[in-house]
Amino acid sequence: MFCDETQIKLTGGRGGDGCVSFRREKFVAKGGPSGGDGGKGGNMILKANENINTLSDLNTRKQYKAQDGARGRSKNMTGGNAEDMILPVPIGTIIYNPDKTKILADLSTKDQEYLAAKGGKGGLGNQHFATSINKAPKFAESGEPGEETTVQLELKLVADVGLVGLPSVGKSTLISHISNARPKIASYEFTTIIPNLGVVDMVRHGGSLQDSFVVADLPGLIEGASQGKGLGHQFLRHIARNKVLIHIIDPLRPKPIENFKKIQRELELFDKSLIKKPLLVAINKTDAIPEKDIEKIEKKLKEKIPKIKRIHRISAVTGVGLKELLFDTVKVLKKAQKTAETKAKKSKEISKDIPILTPHKQLVKFEIVKVKKRKGFKIFVITGERAEQLINMTDLKNDQGLERIYYFLNKMGIQKALKREKAVDGDIIEIADKKFPYRD
């Protein structure tokens, strides 16, 4: 089943807990702490794979979680790091935030990767907390939880050439003759309900292997497709990546010129960049119409639409004119690729010249976002990356662990900020949904 849009939830693996352990060796009196560190949790990675062309597999399962890191062990043995979980997606997959207001990544090339959710750090074993005052710490860090995120995936097929036109103009027949694609073909509208990809082997048509290209047979457009009518957006989004478009005209339909204009209008309404793409025009079914009628259509097209320089006469059924169309397509495609490479080179040069400055995330260490008033006490809700990490990696039921939290609250300036907010003994601090008492 073809699927080109889905939403999934991804969670990185949790880091392994640190170990609380002490040396127990023969002839070694009062051995010190020897608890090993926990292993790192696995990352969640999305990777472009050339062997798949649909998001169907991801659509059947909505949640994915990487493996957790292993716990630390005695004798200073570190727990094993978990393997990353790599989810294959088709080349051409765009990754958005859940409401599609921001593009997080565009996996447009083979083996391109996007780190969607990081695995958590492993907790430190008690060997790290030994001091001159506390030589036998009975405390170790918990593993850090992995990142959790929800992403929207949208597939835009990566094809060099796209076939566009009204339903039943012969696009499926054409792609089956010029490539290795075998789409469904029938004499009724909307036979093609999903895009079909095919590789045009130019050697078969008398050209060279280097000139071969990928062609997409896209579901037929109707008037109002830009507003979602018919197959609407499901069809239009796939045109975005095509370098060259071939517009197929059916001369047996009434008003072929008006039909051509309708399709061009829908492309423009959906995305103005689509009508700027190099365009080839092919009049299909020439074996079923007198030549004088074809000449009339050609003449009107050139009069009404001056940007059309050359019109191909083809018959997808008999193969007439297909070779000339393909060689002309290769020529236009090479020119389009050269233009795209030049633009990409210029944009890289510009990006090198302009430094991108971003604020350091640690500059904002914490924030008291809310004070909840309760009968007889207050709850201070605090956010901050480092503060939340410390809380998540500390067992608050462990007395030594709680002492460590108070030490860092003071060191980070949180204690001072709470005093300014008139916190008193008996109030509660809430960080990362965990609560513990305020201590003056």
Rosetta blueprint (number, residue, H / E / L):
1 M L
2 F L
3 C L
4 D L
5 E E
6 T E
7 Q E
8 I E
9 K E
10 L E
11 T E
12 G L
13 G L
14 R L
15 G L
16 G L
17 D L
18 G L
19 C L
20 V L
21 S L
22 F E
23 R L
24 R L
25 E L
26 K L
27 F L
28 V L
29 A L
30 K L
31 G L
32 G L
33 P E
34 S L
35 G L
36 G L
37 D L
38 G L
39 G L
40 K L
41 G L
42 G L
43 N L
44 M E
45 I E
46 L E
47 K E
48 A E
49 N E
50 E L
51 N L
52 I L
53 N L
54 T L
55 L L
56 S H
57 D H
58 L H
59 N H
60 T L
61 R L
62 K L
63 Q E
64 Y E
65 K E
66 A L
67 Q L
68 D L
69 G L
70 A L
71 R L
72 G L
73 R E
74 S L
75 K L
76 N L
77 M E
78 T L
79 G L
80 G L
81 N L
82 A L
83 E L
84 D L
85 M E
86 I E
87 L E
88 P E
89 V E
90 P E
91 I L
92 G L
93 T E
94 I E
95 I E
96 Y E
97 N L
98 P L
99 D L
100 K L
101 T L
102 K L
103 I E
104 L E
105 A E
106 D E
107 L E
108 S L
109 T L
110 K L
111 D L
112 Q L
113 E E
114 Y E
115 L E
116 A E
117 A E
118 K L
119 G L
120 G L
121 K L
122 G L
123 G L
124 L L
125 G L
126 N H
127 Q H
128 H H
129 F H
130 A L
131 T L
132 S L
133 I L
134 N L
135 K L
136 A L
137 P L
138 K L
139 F L
140 A L
141 E L
142 S L
143 G L
144 E L
145 P L
146 G L
147 E L
148 E E
149 T E
150 T E
151 V E
152 Q E
153 L E
154 E E
155 L E
156 K L
157 L L
158 V L
159 A L
160 D L
161 V E
162 G E
163 L E
164 V E
165 G L
166 L L
167 P L
168 S L
169 V L
170 G L
171 K H
172 S H
173 T H
174 L H
175 I H
176 S H
177 H H
178 I H
179 S L
180 N L
181 A L
182 R L
183 P L
184 K L
185 I L
186 A L
187 S L
188 Y L
189 E L
190 F L
191 T L
192 T L
193 I L
194 I L
195 P L
196 N E
197 L E
198 G E
199 V E
200 V E
201 D L
202 M L
203 V L
204 R L
205 H L
206 G L
207 G L
208 S L
209 L H
210 Q H
211 D H
212 S L
213 F E
214 V E
215 V E
216 A E
217 D E
218 L L
219 P L
220 G L
221 L L
222 I L
223 E L
224 G L
225 A H
226 S H
227 Q H
228 G L
229 K L
230 G L
231 L L
232 G H
233 H H
234 Q H
235 F H
236 L H
237 R H
238 H H
239 I H
240 A H
241 R H
242 N L
243 K L
244 V E
245 L E
246 I E
247 H E
248 I E
249 I E
250 D L
251 P L
252 L L
253 R L
254 P L
255 K L
256 P H
257 I H
258 E H
259 N H
260 F H
261 K H
262 K H
263 I H
264 Q H
265 R H
266 E H
267 L H
268 E H
269 L H
270 F H
271 D L
272 K H
273 S H
274 L H
275 I H
276 K H
277 K L
278 P L
279 L E
280 L E
281 V E
282 A E
283 I E
284 N L
285 K L
286 T H
287 D H
288 A H
289 I L
290 P L
291 E H
292 K H
293 D H
294 I H
295 E H
296 K H
297 I H
298 E H
299 K H
300 K H
301 L H
302 K H
303 E H
304 K H
305 I L
306 P L
307 K L
308 I L
309 K L
310 R L
311 I E
312 H E
313 R E
314 I L
315 S L
316 A L
317 V L
318 T L
319 G L
320 V L
321 G L
322 L H
323 K H
324 E H
325 L H
326 L H
327 F H
328 D H
329 T H
330 V H
331 K H
332 V H
333 L H
334 K H
335 K H
336 A H
337 Q H
338 K H
339 T H
340 A H
341 E H
342 T H
343 K H
344 A H
345 K H
346 K H
347 S H
348 K H
349 E H
350 I H
351 S H
352 K H
353 D H
354 I L
355 P L
356 I L
357 L L
358 T L
359 P L
360 H L
361 K H
362 Q H
363 L H
364 V L
365 K L
366 F L
367 E E
368 I E
369 V E
370 K E
371 V E
372 K E
373 K E
374 R E
375 K L
376 G L
377 F E
378 K E
379 I E
380 F E
381 V E
382 I E
383 T E
384 G L
385 E H
386 R H
387 A H
388 E H
389 Q H
390 L H
391 I H
392 N H
393 M L
394 T L
395 D L
396 L L
397 K L
398 N L
399 D H
400 Q H
401 G H
402 L H
403 E H
404 R H
405 I H
406 Y H
407 Y H
408 F H
409 L H
410 N H
411 K H
412 M L
413 G L
414 I H
415 Q H
416 K H
417 A H
418 L H
419 K H
420 R H
421 E L
422 K L
423 A L
424 V L
425 D L
426 G L
427 D L
428 I E
429 I E
430 E E
431 I E
432 A L
433 D L
434 K E
435 K E
436 F E
437 P E
438 Y L
439 R L
440 D L
